[in-house]
Amino acid sequence: MGPFYISPIGAAVIFAILAMGILGMFVLLPIACIQITWNSFITQIPVLPPINAWQATLLYLAGATLLYLSGIVQIEIETERID
C-alpha cells in the first residue's frame, strides 16, 4: 500500500467539517435540547406556548449571559508582550 496524500482543498474540507462538528456540539446541540425539553415539559402548563429554534437560541444566550454576569463562568484572555 502506497503513501496517502491529501490535497490542500481536501484538507480544508476536512477542517471545515470538523469545525462544523465542534460548532454543532457546543452550540446547536444545547439549543436543540432546550427546545425539546421546553416543548416536552413546559407546555404541559396550558398557559405557556411551545417555542421554536430562535426562541431556544435566545434562552441559550440569556442563560449564558446570566452565568457570565453572576461570576460562575469567567472568560479571560491573556496575552504576552514580545519585545
C-alpha positions as CSV (number, residue, x, y, z in Angstrom):
1,M,0.0,0.0,0.0
2,G,1.4,3.4,-1.0
3,P,1.6,6.6,0.9
4,F,-1.6,8.6,1.5
5,Y,-1.6,12.2,0.1
6,I,-4.2,14.8,0.6
7,S,-4.6,17.9,-1.4
8,P,-4.9,21.3,0.3
9,I,-8.5,21.6,-0.8
10,G,-9.3,18.2,0.7
11,A,-7.6,19.3,4.0
12,A,-9.6,22.5,4.0
13,V,-12.8,20.5,3.5
14,I,-11.9,18.1,6.3
15,F,-11.1,21.0,8.6
16,A,-14.4,22.7,7.8
17,I,-16.3,19.5,8.6
18,L,-14.5,19.2,11.9
19,A,-15.2,22.9,12.7
20,M,-18.9,22.5,12.0
21,G,-19.0,19.4,14.1
22,I,-17.5,21.3,17.0
23,L,-19.9,24.1,16.5
24,G,-22.8,21.7,16.4
25,M,-21.6,20.0,19.6
26,F,-21.3,23.2,21.7
27,V,-24.0,25.4,20.1
28,L,-26.6,23.6,18.1
29,L,-27.0,20.6,20.3
30,P,-27.7,22.6,23.5
31,I,-30.2,24.7,21.6
32,A,-32.0,21.6,20.3
33,C,-32.0,20.2,23.9
34,I,-33.5,23.4,25.2
35,Q,-36.2,23.4,22.6
36,I,-37.1,19.7,23.0
37,T,-37.1,20.0,26.8
38,W,-39.3,23.1,26.8
39,N,-41.8,21.7,24.3
40,S,-42.0,18.4,26.2
41,F,-42.4,19.5,29.7
42,I,-43.2,23.2,30.0
43,T,-46.1,23.1,27.5
44,Q,-47.9,20.7,29.9
45,I,-48.9,24.0,31.6
46,P,-51.7,25.3,29.4
47,V,-50.6,29.0,29.7
48,L,-47.1,28.5,28.2
49,P,-46.8,28.0,24.4
50,P,-44.2,25.9,22.6
51,I,-41.0,27.6,21.4
52,N,-39.2,27.5,18.1
53,A,-35.4,27.2,17.5
54,W,-34.9,31.0,17.5
55,Q,-36.5,31.3,20.9
56,A,-34.4,28.4,22.2
57,T,-31.4,30.3,20.9
58,L,-32.4,33.4,22.9
59,L,-32.9,31.2,26.0
60,Y,-29.4,29.7,25.5
61,L,-27.8,33.2,25.1
62,A,-29.8,34.5,28.1
63,G,-28.6,31.6,30.3
64,A,-25.0,32.0,29.2
65,T,-25.2,35.7,29.9
66,L,-26.6,35.1,33.4
67,L,-23.8,32.6,34.1
68,Y,-21.2,35.1,33.0
69,L,-22.7,38.0,34.9
70,S,-23.2,36.0,38.1
71,G,-19.5,35.2,38.1
72,I,-19.9,31.4,37.9
73,V,-18.2,31.3,34.4
74,Q,-15.4,33.7,33.7
75,I,-13.8,34.3,30.3
76,E,-10.3,35.6,30.4
77,I,-8.0,36.3,27.5
78,E,-4.3,36.7,28.4
79,T,-1.6,37.8,26.0
80,E,2.1,38.2,26.4
81,R,4.0,41.1,25.1
82,I,7.0,40.1,23.0
83,D,9.7,42.8,22.9
